Amino acid sequence: MTTPEEKHRTDSANLLLFIALLMLTIFTIWIFKHKRMRFIHETGLAIVYGLIIGVIIKYSTVSGNAPQMGNVTCKQNTSVVPSYVYVNYNNSNYLFTRHKIYKYHIPVLLLFSVFSVMTFDPELFFNILLPPIIFHAGYSLKKRHFFRNIGSILTFAFIGTVLSALVVGSIMFGFVSWMMVYNTDPTFTFGFVDCLLFGAIVSATDPVTVLAVFKELKVDVNLDALLFGESVLNDAVAIVLVSSIQKYQSARSSVFDSGAFFSALGSFIGVFLGSFAIGALAAVITACMFKFTKICHYPVLETSIFFLMSWSSFLLAEAVGFTGIVSVLFCGVLQAHYTYNNLSTESKARTKELFELLNFLAENFIFGYMGVAMFTFSHHHFNAIFIFGAFVAVLVSRACNIYPLSFLLNLGRKRKISRNIQHMMMFAGLRGAIAFTLAIRNTCTTGKQMMFSTTLLIVFFTVWVLGGGTTQMLTWLNIKVGVDEDDVAAVEALDLDHQNTETQDSGPQPKYADSAWMFKNWYKFDKNYLKPILTHAGPPLSASLPSCCAPVANCLTSPRA
């Protein structure tokens, strides 16, 4: 048995090795940036180094030192499996804890770790590493271009993600049916709902590699906004979709009944809206806190509260049964829109840099761990038919997402989504940290292990091949680079003035004019009411509210307005 001191030293060595992995990745990134090499992104480098470390660990670890799995059959009168079990082993007493994630269907109460060394609890990724990544995506959002394309982004993120999951699930069901012909394990089951679950997992796109190249080359702002906006909201939709499917999946079979299907649909909508409400509430409370207090005179305290309130939105949503990722995403968007204006100059810089740093470290840690897990995860299950089907399904589902929806959107868009931009969006459907985290959270059956192993291969392929070929694809498709955002803003302003002039001189306008009217009114409402209430911005509320509300207006209006 390993003593607590030995375990402590082993854990310290493991963490030190991961820190060394991150440092090696960072130095290599610096070399690549200095030499202007773009054939592989930093996340791809982290995977490569992780694979190397995984190989070293796998083939250098003495088998006798690896954790051992023991099967012990116990009988109890209670039907509840105990969380802790005291065991007398060779006249020595030991305390074993039940592992809540990796629980196998065997008569075992003493559940040992199924990983070897260099492993972490999957909840670490979901509760610690993902929130700063998602929050940073919302906090660094380029609002102007995002909201100009909000209709298209929502279409790709919501309809496109659900459509992708259904297409992947349907295609995989056909391949799984073929696979079952050669199956020799009578206990192995993989139904249509399992296929849908896998479809939801791999529908979470993460084009971090492509977006990094876009930023460096200053690609067309509309393409950048469409792809970034889709990826941000797509992650949230995929997570809620996975949660809904898992929640209403039968415990004894892999089928949904009709009642469960509509319950899952209602759960999907309810969880998403509830999570959004919690994120918005956290942002509003933070904005008001900084507006009506003098904490801005203490930037360290100000930054600390901002950080803790933002993280609390994730924890609160998880605590009440919603999805923290959705909550922290919209919290980040609203913190950037409202709270940021109330921060001191020092805190504005600190919060941006803090979450950029956390995002960088968390993202590279996850991708590095993916490489390590390829060799240290002890329950991989690879099936050639399933893997081939997964790659086909991912490709077809991305095409079914981008091309039909772009055609429908172009019917009402003033600025059409060109064919080359559609090809680039199709190419940029990389999988990454979100898909990995969703897959590793549950590996309790052979089918779930097969999903996890296949997801790893999909992530590796898309990051290395698609991510590495981004620059060449931009050149081949003749997509505009070196675009100055200020010049784009000036052109858009002229177009808007021209459109307003035409609106005054003509009759009925096309559908996009109605859309512009809707967002124009929302902008006025936000400027005249929400921003004066939540920030120091003007105009004073007394100019917007009726005279009977003057006391309230004077109370809520900032002296700086």
N, C-alpha and C positions, 0 to 999 in steps of 0.2 A: 504493500500500500504506500502511496505517496504521502509524505508528511506535509503539513501546512507550509513549512519553511521551503521545502522543495518546490511545492506548487507556486509559492510566491516568486521564487527565483525564475521558474519556468515562464510564468506570466510576464515578468519584467523583461526577460530575454525576448519573448514573442513581440511585445510592444516595441522594444528597441529595434528589432528587425524591421518592423513596419515603418518606424520613423526613418530608418536607414533607406528603406524602399522609397519613401516620399522624398527624401533628400536627393537620392540618386535621380529620381524622376525630375525634380526641380532643376538640378544642374544640367541634365540633358535637354530640358526645355529651353534653358538659357542658351545653350549651344545652338539648338535648332533656330531660335529666334535671331541669334546673332548672325548665323549663316543664311537666314531666310529660307530655310528648308520647310516645305509644306506637305511632303508626301505622307507624313504621319502626324497625327495630333498628339497632344500630351496624354490624353486618355488612352490612346493606343500604346504609347510608351509605357504607361503604368501597367497595362495588361501584360506587355512583353516581360517587364521586370518581375511582375507577379508570377508569371509562368515559370521563369527561371528559378525564383525562390521556392515555388511549389515543387519543382523537380528535385531541388537540393534537399528539401525537407522529406519528401516521400522516400527517396533512396538513401538518405543518411540516417534516418531515425531507426534506432534499434527496436525491433518488434517487441522485445520484452518490456520496454519502457512505455509502450503505447497503452492507452486506456483499454481495459478489458471489459467485455460485455458478459454479464452473468445472468442466467435465466433461473429465477426462483419462483416457484409456485406457492402462493399463500391462499388460505381460505379465511374469510371473515363473514360475520353475519350482516354487516352493512354493505350496501351496494355502492357506496361512495369510495372511490380510490383515495387513500390517504395521501396528503401532500408530503409527509415526512414518515420515514420508517426507521426505527432503531433495530439494529441487527447485531447479534453476538456472533462474532467470527473468530474462531480459535481463541476463545476466552478474552477477546477484545471487543469493546462496544464501538459501533460506527453508526453515524446518522447519514441516511441517504435521502435525497430529495427527488421528487417526481419532476421529470422534464416536461414542460407544458406544450412544447412544440413538436419535438421528435418523439412521438409516442406511437409505438408499433402495436399491431393487433396480435399480441402474444400474451400469455398469462404471466405477466411480469409486473411486479410492483417496484422493483429496484431498477430504475431506468437510468442506465449509464449514458454518457455522452456518445453520440454516434460519429462524432468527428474525431480525428486523431489530434494532432497538435496544430497550433496557429489557427484556432477557430474562435468565432465570436457568436454570441447569442444573436439570432436573426432580428430580434426586436431592437438591437442596438442600431441597425441600419435604419429601421423604420421610425424609431422614436428620437434618435440622436442625430444621425447623419443626413436624413432626407429633409427635415424641416428647414435648416439653413439654406439648402439648395433651392427649395421651392420658394422660400421667402425672398431670397435674392432675385429670383426670376420675376416676382411681382414688384419688388422694390426698385429694380433697375429697368422696369418697363418703359419703353418710349411711348408715352401716352398719345402723342399727336398722331403718329402713323398707326398705332394700334387701334384707336377709336375711329379713324378714317376707314379702316377695313374691318370694323367690328362684326358686321353682318357676315362677311365671308369667313372670318376667323371662327365665329360661333358655329357656323354651318360645318366647317371642317372638323372642329373639335368635338361637337356633340353628335351630329348625324354621322359624320365620317368615322368617328371612333366606334360607335355602335355598329355601323355598317361593316367596318373592318373586322370586329369581333364575330359578327354573324357569318361573314364570308370565310374567315379562318376556321370557325367552328364547323361549318358545313363541309368544307374541303377536308378537314382533318377527320371528320366522321367517316368519310369515304376511305381514306387511307388507313384509319384504325380498323375498319371492317375488313380490309385486305390483310392488315397485320394480324388480326385475330385468327385468320385461317392457319397461320403458322405458329400460333401460340400454343405452348405445351404446359403452361402453368394454369391449373384449373382455378386458382384463387385470384388470378389477375382479371380485373374488370376495368373498362374504360368506355363510359357511355357518352351520349351526345352532350350532356351537361358538362362533363369533363372536357369535352372538345371546346365548348363555349367558354369555359373557364380559361383554358389555354389561349383561346382567341383573345379574351379580354386582357390577359397578361402581356402577350406580345403585341397588342395594339397600342401600348404605351410607347410613343416615340420619344427619342432623346437626341436630337440632331446637334449636340453641343459642338462636335467637330466641325460640322458644316457652318454653323453660326459663327464660330471663331474665325473661319476663313472669310466669311461674309464681312465681318467687322474689320478685319485687316485690309481687305481689298475694297471696302466701301461699295458693296454691291447695291443694286437697285433697291431703294428703301421700301417699296411695296412688297417685293419678294421677301425681304428680310422681315418685315412686319407680319406677313402672312405665315411664314414658316415659324417664326418665334412665337407668335400668338397662338398658333395651332398647337405647338409643342407644349406650351405652358398649360393651356386649358385641357389639352388631350391627356396629360398626366393625371389631372384631377378626375376627369371623367372615367379613365381606365381604372383608377383605384376604387372609385365608388361602384363601378360596374363589377369588378372582381368581388368586392364586399357583398353586393346584392346577390350575386350568383352563389357564393359560398353560404350565405345566410339561409337561403331557401332551398339549398340542395338537400335532398332526402338523405338521412343517415344510413339507410339500408340499401338504397338503390341510386342510380345515376340519372333519374328522370324527374322532371317537374310535372306536377299536375297543374290543371288550368288555374286553380285558385292561387297556387304558389306563384305562378307566372305573373299574375296581376298584382299580387302582394309584392313581388320583387320589383315590379315597375313602380309601384307606389313608394316602396322603400328607396329606390334610386332617386326619385324626385325629392322625397322628404329629406333624405340624408344630405343631398346636395344643397337644398335651400337652407336647411338647418345649419349646415357647416358654414355656408356663406353668411348667414345672420350672425353667427358667433364671431367670425373673423371681422365683420363690419363693426360689431359692437366693441370688440377689443380696440380697433382703430379709432373709433369715435371717442371712447373713454380716454385713450392716450392723448388724442388731439386736445380734448377739453382740459385734461390734466395739465398739459404744457401751456395751454392758452391762459388759464386762470390762476396759475401759480408763478412764482419767481424762481423756479428750479433751474431756469436757463442760466442763472448766474453760477451754477455749479455743473459744468459740462460732464464731469465724470458721473455724477449722480443722474444727470439727464440721460446720458447714453445707457447707463445701467437699467434704468426704468424702461426705456424704449426697448431694449433687448429682452427684458423679462416679460413685459406686456405682450410683445410679439410672440414669444415662445409660449406664453400662457394661452394664446388663442388656439394653438395646436393641442395642448394638454386638455383644455376645457372641452373641446370638441370630442376628443377621444374619451374623456371621462363620462360624457353624457350619451355616448353611443353613436356619435356622428363621425365624420372623417376629418382628422386633423390636417391632412395635406390640403384639402380644399379650403379649410378655414385659414390656414397660415398663408396660402396663396393670395386670397382676397384681402387678408389683413395687410400683406405687403403692398398690394396695389393701392389700398386706401391710405396706408401710412405715408406712402410716397406722395399721394395727392393732397392730403390734408395735414397730417402731423409734421411732415418735413418742413412745412412753411413756418411752424411754431418753434422749431429748434434753433439753438444758438449756432453761430457760424462754426464753432469748433465741433459741435455735435453733428452738424450736417456732414462734415468731412469724416468724422469718426464712424458714424453709422454706415456710411457708404463703404468705407474701407474695411470695417469689421465684417460685414456680411459678404463682401467680396472675398476676403481672406477665408472665412469659414466655408464658403461655397467652393473655393479652389481646393482646400485641403480635404473636405468631405468627398468631393467628386473624385479626386485622384486616389483617395483611400479606398473608395468603393471599387473603382476600376482595377486598382492593384490587387485588392482582395479577390476579385473575380479570377484573376490569373492564378492566385494561390489556391483558390477553391477547386480549380480544375483538377488538381492533384491531391489535395488534402481531404476533400469531401469523400467519405468512405462508402457512400451509397449511390454513386452514379449509376444510371441505367440508360444505356445508349441503344437505340433501335434504328437500324438503317432506314426502314420504311417510314417510321415516324419522323425522323430527321429530314429525309427527302421531302415528305409531304409538308412539313413545317416551312421549309424554304419556299416551296411552290405556293403555299397558302399565303405567306407573308407578302410575296411579290404580287400575287393576284389581288389580295385585299387592298394593298396600297393603290393599285391601279383603279380598283372599283371605288375607292375613296376619292382620289384626285380628279380623274377625268370626267365622270358623270356630274359630280357636284360643281366642278368648274364650268361645265357647259350650262348648267342651270343658273349659276350665279352670274354668268356673263349676259344672261337675258335681261338682267336688271342693273348691271354695273355700268357706270360711265367709263371708268378705266378698266378695260377688259383684262382678264388674266390670260396672257398670251400663251400660245402652245409651248414655246420654249420654257416659260416660267412653270407651266404645268409639268413639263418633263423634269425640270430641276427639283420641283417639290416631290415628284415621284421618286427621284434618285435620292433625295435627302431623308428618306424615311428610316433613319437609323434607330436601333434599339440600344438602351443603355441602362443607367442606374435604376430607373423605376421598374423596368421589366425584371431585372435581376432581383431587386428587393421583394417584389411581389411573388416571384417564383420561390425564393429561399425561405419565405415565411412558413411554408407548409410543405414538408417532404415526408409525410407520415405514411405514404403508400408507394408502391412501385410506380403507379401512374404519375403521382406527384413528383417522384424522383426523376422520371423520364421527362416531365415538363421542365424541371429545373436544368437538367443536363442539356436538353435541346435549346433552351433559352440562352444558356451560356454560349453555345456555338453560334447562335444567331447574332448575339451581341458582338462576339469576336469578328465575325465576317463583316458585319455592317460597319463597325468602327474602323477596321483595317482597310477593307476594300472600298466601300462607298465613301467613308470619311477621307481616305487617302486620295481618292480620285476627284475630289470636289473642284480643285483648281482646274484640272483638265476638262471637266464637264462644263464649267462656266465658259471656258474658251471655246469648246466645241459647239455650245448652244448660242454663242455670241450674246451672252447676257452682259448688260452694261455694268462696268465697274468704275471705281474712282468717282462715285457720285457724291457731290457736296450737298449735305442736307439743307444748308441755308439757301442754296440755289433752288432746290426742290420746293422749299417753303415759299419762296418768292413767286415761283410759277404757280403753285397751288392757290396763293392769295389772288393772283391775277385771274385765274380760272374762276374762283369763287365770285369775284366782283363781276366778271362777265356773265356768270350764271345768274346772279341776282338781277342784273340789268335785263337779261332776257326774260326772267320771270315776271318782271314788271310790265314788259311790253307784249307778252304773249299770253295765250290761254293755258289749256291743260298741259301739265308737265309729265314726263315719264316717271316711272316708279322710283328711280333713284332720287328724284326731287322730293318725293314724299319722305323717303328715308332721311335725306338731308334736313328736311323740315323737322322731323322728330328729334334728331340729335341736336339741331340748333336750339330747339325749345328746352331740351335737357341741359344744354350748356348755359342758357339764360337762367334756368332755375338754380343750377349749381352756383353760378356766379353771384346771383342776387340773394340767395338764401343760405345754402349749405356752407359755402366758403366763409361768409361773414359770421356764421354761427360757430364754426369749428376752427377757424383760423383768425389771424390778425388782418386778413385782407378786407378791403372795402368792396362796394360802398356800404355805408352804415345801414343797419337794418331799418332804421327809421325812415329811410327813403324807399324801402320796399314794402314794409308792413303798413297796415292801416293805422290811423292815429290812435284808435282804441288800444292798440298793442304797444304804445310808446314806452311804458315802463319795462316791458319784456325786451323791447328792442334796445333800450339804453343799457339794460343789464347784460345782454349778450354781445353787444357791439364792443369790439376792442378799441381802446383809446388810440391805437396806432392806425385805425381805419380812416 
